[in-house]
Every structure is written in C-alpha cells, then in structure tokens.
Amino acid sequence: MADKSSFAILPAIDDQPPIVTRHPASFQDAITGASSIAEQWMASPLKQSLVDLLDHWKERMPGSARAPFQEAFLMRLEQRLRTLAVTNQMGMEAPNKEMSSANSSDPDQSLGGHEDE
C-alpha cells in the first residue's frame, strides 16, 4: 500500500478530522482550493447556487484536477454536515436529560409553589 503522505489531504475543520483523499499529493492545491471555495459559499450561500458554483470552478480547472476538486468540495460540505449533525444530536440530548431530571423530582411539588385557593 502507498504511503498516506503521497496523497492530497483535505484539512480538518470543526472538530472533524482531516481526510486523506484518493488523489496524489500533486492535487493538493485543487483539494485546498475546493475546500476554501466551499467554505466561502457556506459563509454566504444565497449569492449563487451550490451547483452553479461547483460547475463554474470545475470549468476553470484542468481536466485532470476536476475530479479531485469536485470530491474535495463535496467532502468539505460533508465535514460541515457531520459537525451540524453532531451539534444537533447533542442539542437534542440535552433537553432529554433536563426532562428526565425534571421527571424524577418530587411529584408532590406544585408548579410555581402556589396551591389553588
């Protein structure tokens, strides 16, 4: 098996690890550029459709760099989606913990501390 250092690497982001691509290290600029362009779109997504942006940049790439560019672009989006999924899952678990602790409190305790008069 080839040494991992001979492959281009998509940098880590948002607690997601770097991704070793299947493309030679000679495509590192395309990989890094794609991740940067995807990040710019995520910062301002309403300016252009994601598909149009990807197509625009792929047309500007030499033929051999198009596949590495596209894959890195999509992998960067995947890293962000995974981060959002983890964040959302943690957010959903926190209220469940609060609910379970609230449910385990004294059932005779009245809400607001006032008895009906």
Biotite code that builds the C-alpha atoms (Angstrom):
import biotite.structure as struc

atoms = struc.array([
    struc.Atom([0.000, 0.000, 0.000], chain_id="A", res_id=1, res_name="MET", atom_name="CA", element="C"),
    struc.Atom([1.215, 3.516, -0.796], chain_id="A", res_id=2, res_name="ALA", atom_name="CA", element="C"),
    struc.Atom([2.317, 5.919, 1.918], chain_id="A", res_id=3, res_name="ASP", atom_name="CA", element="C"),
    struc.Atom([-0.520, 8.252, 3.048], chain_id="A", res_id=4, res_name="LYS", atom_name="CA", element="C"),
    struc.Atom([1.807, 11.241, 2.695], chain_id="A", res_id=5, res_name="SER", atom_name="CA", element="C"),
    struc.Atom([1.750, 10.680, -1.055], chain_id="A", res_id=6, res_name="SER", atom_name="CA", element="C"),
    struc.Atom([-1.964, 11.614, -1.158], chain_id="A", res_id=7, res_name="PHE", atom_name="CA", element="C"),
    struc.Atom([-3.638, 15.017, -1.033], chain_id="A", res_id=8, res_name="ALA", atom_name="CA", element="C"),
    struc.Atom([-5.307, 15.795, 2.286], chain_id="A", res_id=9, res_name="ILE", atom_name="CA", element="C"),
    struc.Atom([-8.461, 17.767, 2.965], chain_id="A", res_id=10, res_name="LEU", atom_name="CA", element="C"),
    struc.Atom([-7.701, 19.818, 6.091], chain_id="A", res_id=11, res_name="PRO", atom_name="CA", element="C"),
    struc.Atom([-9.581, 19.313, 9.353], chain_id="A", res_id=12, res_name="ALA", atom_name="CA", element="C"),
    struc.Atom([-12.427, 21.651, 10.274], chain_id="A", res_id=13, res_name="ILE", atom_name="CA", element="C"),
    struc.Atom([-14.958, 21.993, 13.102], chain_id="A", res_id=14, res_name="ASP", atom_name="CA", element="C"),
    struc.Atom([-13.633, 19.050, 15.120], chain_id="A", res_id=15, res_name="ASP", atom_name="CA", element="C"),
    struc.Atom([-13.790, 16.857, 12.005], chain_id="A", res_id=16, res_name="GLN", atom_name="CA", element="C"),
    struc.Atom([-10.512, 15.108, 11.220], chain_id="A", res_id=17, res_name="PRO", atom_name="CA", element="C"),
    struc.Atom([-8.544, 15.713, 8.034], chain_id="A", res_id=18, res_name="PRO", atom_name="CA", element="C"),
    struc.Atom([-9.438, 13.385, 5.188], chain_id="A", res_id=19, res_name="ILE", atom_name="CA", element="C"),
    struc.Atom([-6.781, 11.607, 3.181], chain_id="A", res_id=20, res_name="VAL", atom_name="CA", element="C"),
    struc.Atom([-8.091, 11.645, -0.376], chain_id="A", res_id=21, res_name="THR", atom_name="CA", element="C"),
    struc.Atom([-7.504, 9.040, -3.026], chain_id="A", res_id=22, res_name="ARG", atom_name="CA", element="C"),
    struc.Atom([-5.728, 11.629, -5.184], chain_id="A", res_id=23, res_name="HIS", atom_name="CA", element="C"),
    struc.Atom([-1.969, 12.129, -5.419], chain_id="A", res_id=24, res_name="PRO", atom_name="CA", element="C"),
    struc.Atom([-0.369, 14.910, -3.393], chain_id="A", res_id=25, res_name="ALA", atom_name="CA", element="C"),
    struc.Atom([0.200, 16.768, -6.670], chain_id="A", res_id=26, res_name="SER", atom_name="CA", element="C"),
    struc.Atom([-3.521, 17.704, -6.465], chain_id="A", res_id=27, res_name="PHE", atom_name="CA", element="C"),
    struc.Atom([-3.175, 19.302, -3.016], chain_id="A", res_id=28, res_name="GLN", atom_name="CA", element="C"),
    struc.Atom([-3.769, 22.805, -4.422], chain_id="A", res_id=29, res_name="ASP", atom_name="CA", element="C"),
    struc.Atom([-7.043, 21.670, -6.045], chain_id="A", res_id=30, res_name="ALA", atom_name="CA", element="C"),
    struc.Atom([-8.113, 19.975, -2.800], chain_id="A", res_id=31, res_name="ILE", atom_name="CA", element="C"),
    struc.Atom([-7.281, 23.000, -0.649], chain_id="A", res_id=32, res_name="THR", atom_name="CA", element="C"),
    struc.Atom([-8.864, 25.390, -3.156], chain_id="A", res_id=33, res_name="GLY", atom_name="CA", element="C"),
    struc.Atom([-12.078, 23.385, -3.292], chain_id="A", res_id=34, res_name="ALA", atom_name="CA", element="C"),
    struc.Atom([-12.388, 23.375, 0.489], chain_id="A", res_id=35, res_name="SER", atom_name="CA", element="C"),
    struc.Atom([-11.823, 27.124, 0.577], chain_id="A", res_id=36, res_name="SER", atom_name="CA", element="C"),
    struc.Atom([-14.451, 27.776, -2.089], chain_id="A", res_id=37, res_name="ILE", atom_name="CA", element="C"),
    struc.Atom([-16.965, 25.533, -0.297], chain_id="A", res_id=38, res_name="ALA", atom_name="CA", element="C"),
    struc.Atom([-16.308, 27.440, 2.938], chain_id="A", res_id=39, res_name="GLU", atom_name="CA", element="C"),
    struc.Atom([-16.846, 30.776, 1.166], chain_id="A", res_id=40, res_name="GLN", atom_name="CA", element="C"),
    struc.Atom([-20.176, 29.518, -0.158], chain_id="A", res_id=41, res_name="TRP", atom_name="CA", element="C"),
    struc.Atom([-21.241, 28.337, 3.302], chain_id="A", res_id=42, res_name="MET", atom_name="CA", element="C"),
    struc.Atom([-20.458, 31.785, 4.673], chain_id="A", res_id=43, res_name="ALA", atom_name="CA", element="C"),
    struc.Atom([-22.679, 33.405, 2.038], chain_id="A", res_id=44, res_name="SER", atom_name="CA", element="C"),
    struc.Atom([-24.865, 30.730, 0.406], chain_id="A", res_id=45, res_name="PRO", atom_name="CA", element="C"),
    struc.Atom([-27.514, 32.983, -1.120], chain_id="A", res_id=46, res_name="LEU", atom_name="CA", element="C"),
    struc.Atom([-25.218, 34.619, -3.652], chain_id="A", res_id=47, res_name="LYS", atom_name="CA", element="C"),
    struc.Atom([-25.076, 31.615, -6.013], chain_id="A", res_id=48, res_name="GLN", atom_name="CA", element="C"),
    struc.Atom([-26.493, 28.122, -6.178], chain_id="A", res_id=49, res_name="SER", atom_name="CA", element="C"),
    struc.Atom([-24.130, 25.425, -4.994], chain_id="A", res_id=50, res_name="LEU", atom_name="CA", element="C"),
    struc.Atom([-24.413, 23.541, -8.280], chain_id="A", res_id=51, res_name="VAL", atom_name="CA", element="C"),
    struc.Atom([-23.645, 26.658, -10.350], chain_id="A", res_id=52, res_name="ASP", atom_name="CA", element="C"),
    struc.Atom([-20.641, 27.450, -8.175], chain_id="A", res_id=53, res_name="LEU", atom_name="CA", element="C"),
    struc.Atom([-19.222, 23.946, -8.487], chain_id="A", res_id=54, res_name="LEU", atom_name="CA", element="C"),
    struc.Atom([-19.778, 23.907, -12.248], chain_id="A", res_id=55, res_name="ASP", atom_name="CA", element="C"),
    struc.Atom([-18.152, 27.323, -12.645], chain_id="A", res_id=56, res_name="HIS", atom_name="CA", element="C"),
    struc.Atom([-14.993, 26.253, -10.823], chain_id="A", res_id=57, res_name="TRP", atom_name="CA", element="C"),
    struc.Atom([-14.774, 22.842, -12.472], chain_id="A", res_id=58, res_name="LYS", atom_name="CA", element="C"),
    struc.Atom([-14.823, 24.531, -15.888], chain_id="A", res_id=59, res_name="GLU", atom_name="CA", element="C"),
    struc.Atom([-11.785, 26.579, -14.837], chain_id="A", res_id=60, res_name="ARG", atom_name="CA", element="C"),
    struc.Atom([-9.817, 23.509, -13.726], chain_id="A", res_id=61, res_name="MET", atom_name="CA", element="C"),
    struc.Atom([-7.531, 21.478, -15.941], chain_id="A", res_id=62, res_name="PRO", atom_name="CA", element="C"),
    struc.Atom([-9.252, 18.207, -16.811], chain_id="A", res_id=63, res_name="GLY", atom_name="CA", element="C"),
    struc.Atom([-7.095, 16.111, -14.503], chain_id="A", res_id=64, res_name="SER", atom_name="CA", element="C"),
    struc.Atom([-7.914, 18.312, -11.481], chain_id="A", res_id=65, res_name="ALA", atom_name="CA", element="C"),
    struc.Atom([-11.694, 18.331, -11.921], chain_id="A", res_id=66, res_name="ARG", atom_name="CA", element="C"),
    struc.Atom([-12.438, 15.083, -10.103], chain_id="A", res_id=67, res_name="ALA", atom_name="CA", element="C"),
    struc.Atom([-10.155, 15.871, -7.125], chain_id="A", res_id=68, res_name="PRO", atom_name="CA", element="C"),
    struc.Atom([-11.649, 19.376, -6.925], chain_id="A", res_id=69, res_name="PHE", atom_name="CA", element="C"),
    struc.Atom([-15.231, 18.120, -7.008], chain_id="A", res_id=70, res_name="GLN", atom_name="CA", element="C"),
    struc.Atom([-14.591, 15.407, -4.437], chain_id="A", res_id=71, res_name="GLU", atom_name="CA", element="C"),
    struc.Atom([-12.853, 17.816, -2.058], chain_id="A", res_id=72, res_name="ALA", atom_name="CA", element="C"),
    struc.Atom([-15.676, 20.325, -2.476], chain_id="A", res_id=73, res_name="PHE", atom_name="CA", element="C"),
    struc.Atom([-18.222, 17.664, -1.522], chain_id="A", res_id=74, res_name="LEU", atom_name="CA", element="C"),
    struc.Atom([-16.063, 16.263, 1.292], chain_id="A", res_id=75, res_name="MET", atom_name="CA", element="C"),
    struc.Atom([-15.790, 19.749, 2.849], chain_id="A", res_id=76, res_name="ARG", atom_name="CA", element="C"),
    struc.Atom([-19.583, 20.051, 2.783], chain_id="A", res_id=77, res_name="LEU", atom_name="CA", element="C"),
    struc.Atom([-19.817, 16.579, 4.319], chain_id="A", res_id=78, res_name="GLU", atom_name="CA", element="C"),
    struc.Atom([-17.459, 17.588, 7.138], chain_id="A", res_id=79, res_name="GLN", atom_name="CA", element="C"),
    struc.Atom([-19.690, 20.565, 7.923], chain_id="A", res_id=80, res_name="ARG", atom_name="CA", element="C"),
    struc.Atom([-22.875, 18.481, 7.756], chain_id="A", res_id=81, res_name="LEU", atom_name="CA", element="C"),
    struc.Atom([-21.356, 15.933, 10.116], chain_id="A", res_id=82, res_name="ARG", atom_name="CA", element="C"),
    struc.Atom([-20.496, 18.720, 12.539], chain_id="A", res_id=83, res_name="THR", atom_name="CA", element="C"),
    struc.Atom([-24.046, 20.051, 12.362], chain_id="A", res_id=84, res_name="LEU", atom_name="CA", element="C"),
    struc.Atom([-25.469, 16.570, 12.891], chain_id="A", res_id=85, res_name="ALA", atom_name="CA", element="C"),
    struc.Atom([-23.325, 16.062, 15.999], chain_id="A", res_id=86, res_name="VAL", atom_name="CA", element="C"),
    struc.Atom([-24.242, 19.532, 17.305], chain_id="A", res_id=87, res_name="THR", atom_name="CA", element="C"),
    struc.Atom([-27.951, 18.910, 16.702], chain_id="A", res_id=88, res_name="ASN", atom_name="CA", element="C"),
    struc.Atom([-27.776, 15.490, 18.322], chain_id="A", res_id=89, res_name="GLN", atom_name="CA", element="C"),
    struc.Atom([-26.081, 16.961, 21.383], chain_id="A", res_id=90, res_name="MET", atom_name="CA", element="C"),
    struc.Atom([-28.724, 19.691, 21.494], chain_id="A", res_id=91, res_name="GLY", atom_name="CA", element="C"),
    struc.Atom([-31.498, 17.109, 21.360], chain_id="A", res_id=92, res_name="MET", atom_name="CA", element="C"),
    struc.Atom([-29.917, 15.020, 24.113], chain_id="A", res_id=93, res_name="GLU", atom_name="CA", element="C"),
    struc.Atom([-29.551, 17.971, 26.494], chain_id="A", res_id=94, res_name="ALA", atom_name="CA", element="C"),
    struc.Atom([-33.319, 18.681, 26.757], chain_id="A", res_id=95, res_name="PRO", atom_name="CA", element="C"),
    struc.Atom([-33.945, 14.950, 27.234], chain_id="A", res_id=96, res_name="ASN", atom_name="CA", element="C"),
    struc.Atom([-31.563, 14.982, 30.204], chain_id="A", res_id=97, res_name="LYS", atom_name="CA", element="C"),
    struc.Atom([-33.350, 18.032, 31.629], chain_id="A", res_id=98, res_name="GLU", atom_name="CA", element="C"),
    struc.Atom([-36.703, 16.313, 31.119], chain_id="A", res_id=99, res_name="MET", atom_name="CA", element="C"),
    struc.Atom([-35.559, 13.150, 32.869], chain_id="A", res_id=100, res_name="SER", atom_name="CA", element="C"),
    struc.Atom([-34.222, 15.122, 35.832], chain_id="A", res_id=101, res_name="SER", atom_name="CA", element="C"),
    struc.Atom([-37.447, 17.144, 35.970], chain_id="A", res_id=102, res_name="ALA", atom_name="CA", element="C"),
    struc.Atom([-39.493, 13.949, 35.820], chain_id="A", res_id=103, res_name="ASN", atom_name="CA", element="C"),
    struc.Atom([-37.513, 12.474, 38.693], chain_id="A", res_id=104, res_name="SER", atom_name="CA", element="C"),
    struc.Atom([-38.193, 15.437, 41.006], chain_id="A", res_id=105, res_name="SER", atom_name="CA", element="C"),
    struc.Atom([-40.752, 15.351, 43.802], chain_id="A", res_id=106, res_name="ASP", atom_name="CA", element="C"),
    struc.Atom([-44.179, 14.702, 42.214], chain_id="A", res_id=107, res_name="PRO", atom_name="CA", element="C"),
    struc.Atom([-45.961, 16.475, 45.104], chain_id="A", res_id=108, res_name="ASP", atom_name="CA", element="C"),
    struc.Atom([-44.128, 19.713, 44.386], chain_id="A", res_id=109, res_name="GLN", atom_name="CA", element="C"),
    struc.Atom([-46.506, 22.206, 42.801], chain_id="A", res_id=110, res_name="SER", atom_name="CA", element="C"),
    struc.Atom([-45.620, 24.325, 39.814], chain_id="A", res_id=111, res_name="LEU", atom_name="CA", element="C"),
    struc.Atom([-44.801, 27.854, 40.836], chain_id="A", res_id=112, res_name="GLY", atom_name="CA", element="C"),
    struc.Atom([-45.067, 26.957, 44.526], chain_id="A", res_id=113, res_name="GLY", atom_name="CA", element="C"),
    struc.Atom([-48.738, 28.114, 44.936], chain_id="A", res_id=114, res_name="HIS", atom_name="CA", element="C"),
    struc.Atom([-51.715, 25.997, 45.910], chain_id="A", res_id=115, res_name="GLU", atom_name="CA", element="C"),
    struc.Atom([-55.082, 26.614, 44.258], chain_id="A", res_id=116, res_name="ASP", atom_name="CA", element="C"),
    struc.Atom([-57.251, 28.692, 46.532], chain_id="A", res_id=117, res_name="GLU", atom_name="CA", element="C"),
])
